[in-house]
Structure formats: structure tokens, C-alpha cells
Amino acid sequence: ALVTGSTQGLGFEMAKGLAKAGAHVLVNGRDDDHVANAVSLIESSKGSAQALVFDVSVDSARAAALSEISSEYGRLDILINNVGMRDRRSMEEIDGPDFQALLQVNLTSAFLLCREVVGLMRARQWGRIVNMSALGSAVGLKLSPSYAASKGALESLTRTLAAALGLDGITVNALAPGFFATEANAAMVADEDLSQKLTSRTALGRWGEPHEIAGAAVFLCSEEAAYVTGQVLTVDGGCVSYF
């Protein structure tokens, strides 16, 4: 199983959850030390993990990583496209190059990685692809137009790939997490007024704990989810459905 951007936060918890479920997990990131630390933490929990350091947005780095996977394992059963960028600037503030850079990470790299791993999955007529979306694809986030657009496109890609790859035994789904108390959201969690405003909009009235994403990811990657494809599973404590 390859989980991109899995050195911390939701990516790490999904990698850890897959390892706990019996998968050999390839931990990905751009920093050798961070990747090594994540691998060590998973192994200390009796999971099987290995470092795979590369930048998903760089074509040559992606190609080298896939070549390494193919030569060492000859297979890749699970891909979770977790790497992502955020940009909370308004439409007037963000410029074209920055918008394109965000799309490159959030959408283009996920598409290209899917395309590059499909051959390994087709060979075994079995595969699980999970793309990480966000609440911004379902609701209007006025301060994140570029981020919301990238995630909306990623959900459309998810449905399209599900339709295209079903006869190859490959399912393609997405996870849309809500407000989780991750390292990336530490400033928001620490802001009492903002934190109260956000949690009051969820049915459960609290932030999600990072480990609470793992069960959904493991399910979508399992044999039990063999008839689930083209879906977006929202894990948000009831935020979208709460009125």
C-alpha cells in the first residue's frame, strides 16, 4: 500500500491503520527524517512499513518511485492519494501561477499517479484507489476557491476512474474529511473563538481526532468494500448534514 503524504496527520493515521490491518505500507514524504520517523512509529506498533521518499508533483521522481515498487514487489494493491496543498486566499488575491501550482499537487499529481499504478493493479485484477477530497467540494468555502475547485475536480476524477477501471477489479473512491485536530490545523484548534464556531457546526460538537479517519480508509481498501466504487465517503462528525 502506498499512502502519499503519510508522515503526519491523516496520512500517517491511514498508513498506520492499513499496517495494523496487515498491509505492508510504503510511507511517503519529501523529507528523509520525517519519513523515517513515521516508519519507525508504525513498526513500533508491530506494523510493516518502508520509506519511499519522493515528491509526487515531480514527474521523474514519481517514475523512479514506481519503478522501485515494480522491481522490488511486482505489485501495488492500494494507493491513497493524500498529498495536498491549501490556499485560503480569495479569488482576487490568488494569481494564476499559484492556482496552477495548487492544481498540480492536488489534482494533476493524483491523476498521474493513478495512471502510473493502474498497470500493476490490472496485472492482478485487484486494486484499491482512495483520493482525499474535502468538505470544500460539497459546500461553498468563500476563502478557499482554488482549494475547493481542486477537490471538486478530484471527486469528478474519482467517479470517472471508477467507471473506467471497474472491469479490471479496481475500485476508486474518495474520502472527504471534516475538521480534524491535525498538526496542519493546530492554529485553528488553538483559536478558541474559531474552534468553537467550527465545532458548533458539527452534530458531534467536537474536532475529529486524526486516528478517526483510519477506519474509513481501511474499509475502502479492504475486500469488504469490493462492491463500493465511485463514492465519496464524508467523515466529518456530521458537519455537512447538521443544520
Backbone as CSV, one residue per row, in Angstrom:
resi,resn,N_x,N_y,N_z,CA_x,CA_y,CA_z,C_x,C_y,C_z
1,ALA,0.840,-1.190,0.000,0.000,0.000,0.000,0.879,1.245,0.000
2,LEU,0.601,2.162,-0.905,1.303,3.441,-0.940,0.351,4.534,-0.474
3,VAL,0.748,5.246,0.578,-0.029,6.380,1.078,0.840,7.614,0.903
4,THR,0.478,8.495,-0.009,1.292,9.685,-0.223,1.057,10.680,0.911
5,GLY,2.096,11.436,1.231,1.987,12.419,2.302,1.600,11.799,3.622
6,SER,2.342,10.758,4.026,1.913,9.973,5.197,2.854,10.065,6.389
7,THR,3.570,11.189,6.513,4.480,11.327,7.652,3.801,11.893,8.895
8,GLN,2.644,12.486,8.731,1.929,13.054,9.878,0.445,13.183,9.546
9,GLY,-0.329,13.621,10.523,-1.739,13.912,10.305,-2.557,12.735,9.830
10,LEU,-3.534,13.022,8.980,-4.438,11.984,8.496,-3.707,10.942,7.664
11,GLY,-2.726,11.372,6.886,-1.964,10.430,6.073,-1.266,9.391,6.919
12,PHE,-0.639,9.840,7.996,0.044,8.905,8.891,-0.943,7.945,9.535
13,GLU,-2.075,8.462,9.980,-3.057,7.601,10.643,-3.631,6.560,9.682
14,MET,-3.813,6.940,8.422,-4.295,5.959,7.448,-3.235,4.901,7.169
15,ALA,-1.981,5.330,7.067,-0.889,4.381,6.860,-0.781,3.428,8.044
16,LYS,-0.868,3.978,9.233,-0.803,3.163,10.450,-1.971,2.182,10.509
17,GLY,-3.165,2.652,10.141,-4.346,1.791,10.149,-4.232,0.647,9.157
18,LEU,-3.705,0.938,7.965,-3.517,-0.114,6.967,-2.493,-1.138,7.436
19,ALA,-1.424,-0.655,8.064,-0.407,-1.571,8.583,-0.989,-2.463,9.673
20,LYS,-1.809,-1.874,10.525,-2.457,-2.648,11.589,-3.371,-3.718,11.001
21,ALA,-3.967,-3.424,9.839,-4.868,-4.371,9.180,-4.113,-5.434,8.387
22,GLY,-2.784,-5.314,8.342,-1.978,-6.348,7.700,-1.274,-5.958,6.423
23,ALA,-1.432,-4.718,5.986,-0.769,-4.280,4.753,0.685,-3.913,5.021
24,HIS,1.519,-4.093,4.008,2.874,-3.542,4.036,2.763,-2.144,3.450
25,VAL,3.090,-1.139,4.243,2.812,0.247,3.863,4.084,0.965,3.430
26,LEU,3.997,1.635,2.296,5.072,2.500,1.822,4.754,3.914,2.282
27,VAL,5.559,4.403,3.217,5.350,5.732,3.791,6.039,6.756,2.901
28,ASN,5.285,7.765,2.495,5.808,8.742,1.546,5.853,10.150,2.122
29,GLY,6.868,10.868,1.702,7.031,12.273,2.021,8.265,12.766,1.300
30,ARG,8.600,14.050,1.487,9.768,14.613,0.809,10.978,14.732,1.719
31,ASP,10.781,14.556,3.023,11.859,14.714,3.994,12.272,13.349,4.548
32,ASP,13.535,12.991,4.367,14.018,11.674,4.793,13.774,11.413,6.272
33,ASP,14.070,12.400,7.107,13.936,12.208,8.554,12.482,12.020,8.959
34,HIS,11.592,12.816,8.382,10.171,12.694,8.717,9.611,11.339,8.287
35,VAL,10.023,10.891,7.102,9.559,9.590,6.616,10.100,8.475,7.504
36,ALA,11.375,8.553,7.845,11.988,7.527,8.698,11.311,7.470,10.060
37,ASN,10.959,8.629,10.602,10.286,8.665,11.903,8.915,8.008,11.828
38,ALA,8.168,8.281,10.757,6.843,7.673,10.596,6.957,6.159,10.454
39,VAL,7.933,5.698,9.688,8.156,4.256,9.534,8.457,3.624,10.885
40,SER,9.307,4.286,11.664,9.674,3.771,12.987,8.460,3.667,13.905
41,LEU,7.592,4.667,13.865,6.394,4.651,14.710,5.453,3.515,14.317
42,ILE,5.309,3.282,13.024,4.444,2.188,12.567,5.039,0.844,12.959
43,GLU,6.336,0.707,12.795,6.995,-0.553,13.151,6.962,-0.804,14.650
44,SER,6.997,0.270,15.438,6.930,0.107,16.894,5.563,-0.384,17.336
45,SER,4.560,-0.206,16.452,3.217,-0.728,16.723,3.015,-2.088,16.060
46,LYS,4.149,-2.713,15.701,4.159,-4.047,15.088,3.556,-4.063,13.682
47,GLY,3.620,-2.917,13.003,3.182,-2.854,11.616,4.362,-2.987,10.670
48,SER,4.076,-3.287,9.418,5.117,-3.432,8.398,5.135,-2.184,7.524
49,ALA,6.278,-1.508,7.487,6.359,-0.248,6.745,7.743,-0.065,6.148
50,GLN,7.788,0.758,5.117,9.043,1.049,4.427,8.996,2.477,3.923
51,ALA,10.153,3.135,3.897,10.234,4.514,3.427,10.261,4.575,1.910
52,LEU,9.552,5.546,1.358,9.597,5.817,-0.080,9.556,7.334,-0.241
53,VAL,10.736,7.929,-0.270,10.855,9.386,-0.287,10.844,9.891,-1.730
54,PHE,9.816,10.657,-2.069,9.774,11.307,-3.385,8.683,12.368,-3.387
55,ASP,8.809,13.314,-4.309,7.844,14.403,-4.476,6.839,13.991,-5.552
56,VAL,5.585,13.827,-5.163,4.571,13.329,-6.102,4.330,14.275,-7.270
57,SER,4.696,15.544,-7.119,4.435,16.519,-8.178,5.544,16.580,-9.221
58,VAL,6.616,15.812,-9.011,7.749,15.803,-9.947,7.707,14.521,-10.777
59,ASP,7.584,14.662,-12.081,7.407,13.504,-12.962,8.518,12.477,-12.814
60,SER,9.765,12.924,-12.826,10.890,11.993,-12.755,10.936,11.273,-11.413
61,ALA,10.575,11.969,-10.340,10.574,11.360,-9.008,9.484,10.308,-8.902
62,ARG,8.316,10.614,-9.466,7.218,9.648,-9.474,7.592,8.400,-10.258
63,ALA,8.192,8.600,-11.424,8.580,7.478,-12.276,9.600,6.589,-11.575
64,ALA,10.563,7.204,-10.896,11.583,6.431,-10.183,10.960,5.630,-9.048
65,ALA,10.012,6.234,-8.336,9.354,5.545,-7.222,8.548,4.352,-7.718
66,LEU,7.812,4.541,-8.810,7.018,3.432,-9.352,7.902,2.324,-9.898
67,SER,9.043,2.698,-10.456,9.994,1.697,-10.934,10.533,0.878,-9.767
68,GLU,10.793,1.549,-8.649,11.279,0.856,-7.452,10.227,-0.109,-6.913
69,ILE,8.979,0.337,-6.876,7.895,-0.535,-6.403,7.763,-1.754,-7.307
70,SER,7.798,-1.524,-8.603,7.635,-2.614,-9.562,8.758,-3.632,-9.466
71,SER,9.996,-3.146,-9.349,11.135,-4.065,-9.314,11.232,-4.808,-7.995
72,GLU,10.859,-4.149,-6.890,11.004,-4.782,-5.576,9.829,-5.680,-5.220
73,TYR,8.616,-5.273,-5.616,7.421,-6.014,-5.206,6.659,-6.637,-6.377
74,GLY,6.741,-6.006,-7.531,5.990,-6.503,-8.679,4.498,-6.300,-8.559
75,ARG,4.072,-5.508,-7.593,2.641,-5.289,-7.372,2.432,-4.038,-6.522
76,LEU,1.260,-3.474,-6.634,0.798,-2.426,-5.725,-0.710,-2.569,-5.651
77,ASP,-1.196,-2.927,-4.494,-2.620,-3.216,-4.336,-3.440,-2.000,-3.935
78,ILE,-2.820,-1.085,-3.199,-3.565,0.040,-2.619,-2.805,1.341,-2.854
79,LEU,-3.524,2.361,-3.291,-2.974,3.710,-3.409,-3.919,4.681,-2.730
80,ILE,-3.400,5.446,-1.785,-4.164,6.549,-1.199,-3.464,7.847,-1.575
81,ASN,-4.136,8.665,-2.380,-3.610,9.969,-2.783,-3.969,10.992,-1.708
82,ASN,-3.057,11.157,-0.756,-3.331,12.030,0.382,-2.627,13.382,0.290
83,VAL,-1.564,13.470,-0.487,-0.822,14.730,-0.579,-1.746,15.855,-1.037
84,GLY,-1.618,17.004,-0.401,-2.450,18.135,-0.797,-1.886,19.456,-0.321
85,MET,-2.259,20.520,-1.017,-1.902,21.891,-0.646,-3.164,22.656,-0.296
86,ARG,-3.004,23.628,0.584,-4.122,24.525,0.893,-3.750,25.943,0.492
87,ASP,-4.751,26.714,0.171,-4.552,28.138,-0.088,-5.847,28.837,0.276
88,ARG,-5.815,29.610,1.340,-7.037,30.247,1.833,-7.204,31.673,1.316
89,ARG,-6.494,32.014,0.260,-6.658,33.344,-0.317,-7.921,33.418,-1.174
90,SER,-8.485,34.604,-1.253,-9.700,34.813,-2.038,-9.391,34.784,-3.531
91,MET,-10.446,34.809,-4.333,-10.296,34.799,-5.785,-9.457,35.985,-6.261
92,GLU,-9.638,37.154,-5.623,-8.891,38.344,-6.028,-7.422,38.268,-5.620
93,GLU,-7.127,37.521,-4.577,-5.764,37.505,-4.037,-4.851,36.482,-4.697
94,ILE,-5.395,35.352,-5.102,-4.545,34.307,-5.673,-4.300,34.577,-7.154
95,ASP,-3.050,34.389,-7.595,-2.746,34.629,-9.006,-2.714,33.315,-9.786
96,GLY,-2.595,33.440,-11.094,-2.641,32.276,-11.964,-1.586,31.223,-11.665
97,PRO,-0.310,31.609,-11.533,0.727,30.612,-11.257,0.502,29.855,-9.947
98,ASP,0.048,30.550,-8.907,-0.207,29.874,-7.630,-1.400,28.930,-7.740
99,PHE,-2.404,29.348,-8.498,-3.563,28.477,-8.724,-3.132,27.209,-9.458
100,GLN,-2.304,27.367,-10.475,-1.815,26.214,-11.229,-0.946,25.311,-10.357
101,ALA,-0.147,25.902,-9.477,0.711,25.113,-8.591,-0.125,24.262,-7.647
102,LEU,-1.222,24.829,-7.148,-2.107,24.075,-6.266,-2.773,22.930,-7.023
103,LEU,-3.228,23.201,-8.238,-3.833,22.141,-9.051,-2.826,21.036,-9.356
104,GLN,-1.573,21.401,-9.556,-0.538,20.414,-9.854,-0.408,19.399,-8.725
105,VAL,-0.458,19.883,-7.490,-0.316,18.989,-6.335,-1.620,18.256,-6.038
106,ASN,-2.725,18.983,-5.972,-3.994,18.400,-5.516,-4.703,17.552,-6.557
107,LEU,-4.503,17.857,-7.813,-5.253,17.167,-8.870,-4.356,16.440,-9.865
108,THR,-3.442,17.172,-10.484,-2.635,16.575,-11.553,-1.783,15.423,-11.058
109,SER,-1.109,15.604,-9.927,-0.242,14.531,-9.420,-1.052,13.295,-9.056
110,ALA,-2.263,13.491,-8.526,-3.123,12.349,-8.193,-3.533,11.608,-9.462
111,PHE,-3.922,12.359,-10.496,-4.293,11.742,-11.773,-3.130,10.943,-12.354
112,LEU,-1.946,11.550,-12.373,-0.792,10.880,-12.969,-0.371,9.656,-12.167
113,LEU,-0.453,9.745,-10.849,-0.085,8.596,-10.025,-1.075,7.452,-10.228
114,CYS,-2.359,7.791,-10.329,-3.363,6.760,-10.639,-3.027,6.081,-11.961
115,ARG,-2.740,6.884,-12.957,-2.427,6.340,-14.281,-1.213,5.416,-14.231
116,GLU,-0.238,5.785,-13.409,1.014,5.036,-13.373,0.936,3.747,-12.559
117,VAL,-0.005,3.652,-11.617,-0.099,2.428,-10.805,-1.099,1.426,-11.369
118,VAL,-1.951,1.880,-12.266,-3.023,1.014,-12.768,-2.482,-0.269,-13.398
119,GLY,-1.354,-0.174,-14.087,-0.787,-1.364,-14.710,-0.483,-2.462,-13.710
120,LEU,0.062,-2.085,-12.550,0.373,-3.066,-11.510,-0.900,-3.682,-10.937
121,MET,-1.956,-2.891,-10.840,-3.218,-3.402,-10.311,-3.933,-4.284,-11.336
122,ARG,-3.925,-3.855,-12.583,-4.578,-4.639,-13.638,-3.968,-6.039,-13.756
123,ALA,-2.674,-6.124,-13.545,-1.991,-7.408,-13.692,-2.547,-8.456,-12.738
124,ARG,-3.071,-7.998,-11.600,-3.628,-8.921,-10.607,-5.150,-8.866,-10.558
125,GLN,-5.732,-7.984,-11.395,-7.191,-7.815,-11.409,-7.719,-7.473,-10.016
126,TRP,-6.971,-6.640,-9.313,-7.387,-6.217,-7.968,-6.663,-4.924,-7.630
127,GLY,-7.411,-3.963,-7.136,-6.786,-2.721,-6.708,-7.759,-1.834,-5.967
128,ARG,-7.201,-0.999,-5.108,-7.990,-0.028,-4.356,-7.303,1.332,-4.460
129,ILE,-8.036,2.311,-4.956,-7.541,3.683,-5.016,-8.471,4.561,-4.192
130,VAL,-7.897,5.348,-3.301,-8.666,6.286,-2.479,-8.054,7.672,-2.648
131,ASN,-8.855,8.621,-3.076,-8.423,10.008,-3.222,-8.953,10.831,-2.055
132,MET,-8.121,11.710,-1.539,-8.533,12.535,-0.403,-9.141,13.844,-0.889
133,SER,-10.442,13.972,-0.681,-11.157,15.184,-1.045,-11.283,16.067,0.202
134,ALA,-12.336,16.865,0.271,-12.525,17.770,1.409,-13.958,18.280,1.405
135,LEU,-14.370,18.847,2.532,-15.724,19.399,2.619,-15.949,20.511,1.602
136,GLY,-14.869,21.184,1.221,-14.985,22.289,0.279,-15.517,21.889,-1.080
137,SER,-15.517,20.589,-1.375,-16.074,20.137,-2.646,-17.595,20.071,-2.598
138,ALA,-18.151,20.049,-1.376,-19.600,19.896,-1.213,-20.287,21.173,-0.749
139,VAL,-19.544,22.055,-0.092,-20.119,23.307,0.404,-19.246,24.467,-0.061
140,GLY,-19.810,25.642,-0.098,-19.054,26.806,-0.536,-18.125,27.322,0.550
141,LEU,-16.838,27.411,0.236,-15.861,27.988,1.158,-15.334,29.268,0.514
142,LYS,-15.868,30.396,0.931,-15.591,31.635,0.207,-14.128,32.057,0.234
143,LEU,-13.363,31.568,1.217,-11.959,31.950,1.299,-11.024,30.900,0.704
144,SER,-11.560,29.865,0.088,-10.704,28.813,-0.475,-11.167,28.384,-1.867
145,PRO,-11.350,29.311,-2.800,-11.874,28.912,-4.110,-10.957,27.958,-4.863
146,SER,-9.656,28.172,-4.782,-8.729,27.306,-5.516,-8.707,25.909,-4.915
147,TYR,-8.687,25.837,-3.600,-8.669,24.539,-2.912,-9.957,23.769,-3.187
148,ALA,-11.093,24.464,-3.077,-12.383,23.818,-3.313,-12.489,23.320,-4.751
149,ALA,-12.015,24.119,-5.693,-12.069,23.716,-7.099,-11.239,22.463,-7.341
150,SER,-10.063,22.399,-6.730,-9.192,21.234,-6.931,-9.816,19.971,-6.360
151,LYS,-10.480,20.094,-5.218,-11.090,18.918,-4.600,-12.368,18.499,-5.330
152,GLY,-13.111,19.465,-5.840,-14.283,19.121,-6.638,-13.884,18.357,-7.894
153,ALA,-12.808,18.806,-8.526,-12.309,18.113,-9.714,-11.808,16.720,-9.361
154,LEU,-11.193,16.579,-8.190,-10.691,15.276,-7.760,-11.836,14.290,-7.550
155,GLU,-12.960,14.776,-7.045,-14.125,13.898,-6.886,-14.674,13.471,-8.247
156,SER,-14.688,14.381,-9.203,-15.133,14.032,-10.550,-14.198,12.995,-11.164
157,LEU,-12.906,13.172,-10.960,-11.922,12.197,-11.433,-12.160,10.842,-10.784
158,THR,-12.483,10.842,-9.508,-12.748,9.600,-8.780,-13.878,8.817,-9.431
159,ARG,-14.977,9.501,-9.725,-16.121,8.826,-10.346,-15.777,8.316,-11.747
160,THR,-15.033,9.122,-12.497,-14.667,8.736,-13.859,-13.755,7.515,-13.864
161,LEU,-12.758,7.507,-12.981,-11.846,6.365,-12.916,-12.559,5.115,-12.418
162,ALA,-13.517,5.296,-11.512,-14.290,4.146,-11.034,-15.019,3.486,-12.195
163,ALA,-15.602,4.303,-13.061,-16.312,3.769,-14.225,-15.357,3.099,-15.202
164,ALA,-14.175,3.674,-15.347,-13.216,3.165,-16.330,-12.511,1.890,-15.880
165,LEU,-12.327,1.720,-14.575,-11.471,0.640,-14.079,-12.218,-0.508,-13.418
166,GLY,-13.535,-0.407,-13.348,-14.309,-1.430,-12.647,-14.099,-2.838,-13.170
167,LEU,-14.042,-3.009,-14.483,-13.887,-4.344,-15.062,-12.478,-4.896,-14.865
168,ASP,-11.573,-4.060,-14.383,-10.218,-4.513,-14.062,-10.085,-4.911,-12.595
169,GLY,-11.211,-4.918,-11.884,-11.172,-5.284,-10.475,-10.636,-4.195,-9.571
170,ILE,-10.644,-2.964,-10.075,-10.098,-1.832,-9.319,-11.231,-0.911,-8.888
171,THR,-11.335,-0.653,-7.599,-12.320,0.306,-7.110,-11.634,1.637,-6.847
172,VAL,-12.374,2.709,-7.067,-11.843,4.058,-6.866,-12.871,4.859,-6.080
173,ASN,-12.483,5.312,-4.911,-13.373,6.086,-4.046,-12.631,7.289,-3.481
174,ALA,-13.362,8.132,-2.779,-12.754,9.303,-2.151,-13.216,9.420,-0.707
175,LEU,-12.375,10.007,0.100,-12.720,10.372,1.472,-12.754,11.889,1.562
176,ALA,-13.783,12.425,2.219,-13.895,13.867,2.423,-13.898,14.142,3.923
177,PRO,-12.742,14.394,4.505,-12.681,14.637,5.948,-13.174,16.028,6.315
178,GLY,-13.726,16.122,7.514,-14.165,17.405,8.036,-13.066,18.063,8.842
179,PHE,-13.423,18.603,9.998,-12.465,19.337,10.820,-11.762,18.385,11.783
180,PHE,-10.497,18.092,11.489,-9.690,17.204,12.315,-8.581,17.989,13.008
181,ALA,-8.292,17.603,14.230,-7.262,18.282,15.025,-5.878,17.760,14.650
182,THR,-5.457,18.067,13.440,-4.150,17.646,12.944,-3.119,18.748,13.172
183,GLU,-1.865,18.421,12.892,-0.802,19.415,13.004,-1.083,20.614,12.089
184,ALA,-1.612,20.342,10.909,-1.888,21.411,9.948,-2.975,22.366,10.440
185,ASN,-3.851,21.880,11.312,-4.951,22.706,11.826,-4.702,23.206,13.246
186,ALA,-3.465,23.092,13.719,-3.158,23.436,15.113,-3.542,24.873,15.457
187,ALA,-3.283,25.802,14.550,-3.606,27.207,14.822,-5.112,27.412,14.935
188,MET,-5.879,26.713,14.116,-7.334,26.824,14.169,-7.877,26.216,15.456
189,VAL,-7.307,25.097,15.870,-7.734,24.457,17.118,-7.435,25.365,18.306
190,ALA,-6.287,26.047,18.262,-5.867,26.911,19.368,-6.674,28.206,19.447
191,ASP,-7.277,28.623,18.353,-8.099,29.835,18.322,-9.467,29.490,18.912
192,GLU,-9.695,29.874,20.156,-10.897,29.442,20.873,-12.185,29.857,20.173
193,ASP,-12.239,31.085,19.698,-13.463,31.555,19.038,-13.727,30.786,17.746
194,LEU,-12.696,30.640,16.932,-12.850,29.919,15.670,-13.150,28.446,15.921
195,SER,-12.461,27.878,16.891,-12.667,26.461,17.208,-14.102,26.209,17.657
196,GLN,-14.619,27.100,18.497,-15.995,26.943,18.974,-16.988,27.093,17.826
197,LYS,-16.699,28.016,16.921,-17.578,28.233,15.771,-17.621,26.994,14.881
198,LEU,-16.461,26.400,14.646,-16.399,25.230,13.768,-17.040,24.005,14.407
199,THR,-16.711,23.753,15.667,-17.253,22.553,16.314,-18.753,22.667,16.539
200,SER,-19.262,23.888,16.694,-20.702,24.063,16.888,-21.482,23.740,15.615
201,ARG,-20.771,23.638,14.497,-21.423,23.317,13.226,-21.410,21.822,12.926
202,THR,-20.917,21.030,13.861,-20.924,19.582,13.667,-21.933,18.940,14.610
203,ALA,-22.522,17.848,14.179,-23.502,17.150,15.011,-22.867,16.622,16.290
204,LEU,-21.583,16.236,16.219,-20.904,15.689,17.398,-20.302,16.773,18.280
205,GLY,-20.266,18.004,17.794,-19.825,19.126,18.611,-18.366,19.109,19.005
206,ARG,-17.503,18.539,18.169,-16.083,18.486,18.522,-15.230,18.309,17.265
207,TRP,-13.931,18.511,17.437,-12.978,18.213,16.379,-12.824,16.703,16.244
208,GLY,-12.532,16.255,15.045,-12.202,14.851,14.856,-10.778,14.586,15.310
209,GLU,-10.558,13.440,15.913,-9.203,13.022,16.254,-8.601,12.355,15.015
210,PRO,-7.335,12.629,14.701,-6.743,12.105,13.469,-6.932,10.609,13.253
211,HIS,-6.853,9.823,14.320,-6.972,8.373,14.161,-8.374,7.958,13.707
212,GLU,-9.349,8.872,13.832,-10.724,8.519,13.478,-10.966,8.470,11.966
213,ILE,-9.970,8.823,11.175,-10.088,8.686,9.720,-9.697,7.286,9.270
214,ALA,-8.939,6.586,10.108,-8.322,5.325,9.682,-9.341,4.253,9.324
215,GLY,-10.394,4.121,10.115,-11.374,3.065,9.869,-12.017,3.174,8.501
216,ALA,-12.357,4.391,8.104,-12.979,4.603,6.794,-12.011,4.243,5.673
217,ALA,-10.748,4.630,5.837,-9.747,4.331,4.813,-9.505,2.835,4.696
218,VAL,-9.366,2.175,5.834,-9.124,0.727,5.825,-10.299,0.001,5.177
219,PHE,-11.518,0.428,5.498,-12.697,-0.196,4.893,-12.671,-0.088,3.373
220,LEU,-12.451,1.121,2.851,-12.466,1.321,1.404,-11.361,0.540,0.699
221,CYS,-10.300,0.216,1.431,-9.177,-0.524,0.848,-9.303,-2.030,1.038
222,SER,-10.369,-2.470,1.664,-10.498,-3.878,2.032,-11.336,-4.668,1.036
223,GLU,-11.341,-5.983,1.221,-12.184,-6.859,0.412,-13.653,-6.621,0.724
224,GLU,-13.943,-6.175,1.950,-15.329,-5.910,2.348,-15.951,-4.775,1.535
225,ALA,-15.123,-3.935,0.927,-15.629,-2.817,0.119,-15.565,-3.131,-1.370
226,ALA,-15.587,-4.412,-1.714,-15.431,-4.822,-3.116,-16.529,-4.284,-4.026
227,TYR,-17.713,-3.997,-3.473,-18.836,-3.516,-4.288,-19.070,-2.017,-4.087
228,VAL,-18.087,-1.344,-3.531,-18.177,0.102,-3.309,-17.185,0.785,-4.241
229,THR,-17.670,1.561,-5.174,-16.767,2.296,-6.062,-17.462,3.546,-6.594
230,GLY,-16.669,4.558,-6.877,-17.205,5.822,-7.371,-17.885,6.661,-6.308
231,GLN,-17.601,6.366,-5.038,-18.291,7.042,-3.939,-17.378,8.022,-3.205
232,VAL,-17.999,9.003,-2.570,-17.289,9.927,-1.686,-17.818,9.699,-0.279
233,LEU,-16.974,9.206,0.593,-17.359,8.947,1.978,-16.942,10.146,2.825
234,THR,-17.927,10.848,3.357,-17.664,12.031,4.173,-17.485,11.625,5.628
235,VAL,-16.370,12.047,6.206,-16.056,11.724,7.605,-15.872,13.056,8.323
236,ASP,-16.984,13.602,8.829,-16.944,14.993,9.300,-17.696,15.239,10.599
237,GLY,-18.019,14.176,11.334,-18.743,14.379,12.585,-20.130,14.959,12.391
238,GLY,-20.656,14.847,11.174,-21.996,15.359,10.898,-22.032,16.821,10.513
239,CYS,-20.925,17.370,10.024,-20.885,18.796,9.684,-21.791,19.129,8.499
240,VAL,-21.647,18.401,7.406,-22.422,18.703,6.200,-23.909,18.463,6.419
241,SER,-24.248,17.440,7.205,-25.658,17.084,7.392,-26.315,17.832,8.548
242,TYR,-25.525,18.590,9.326,-26.057,19.256,10.521,-26.613,20.622,10.157
243,PHE,-27.809,20.925,10.657,-28.418,22.225,10.373,-28.742,22.926,11.682
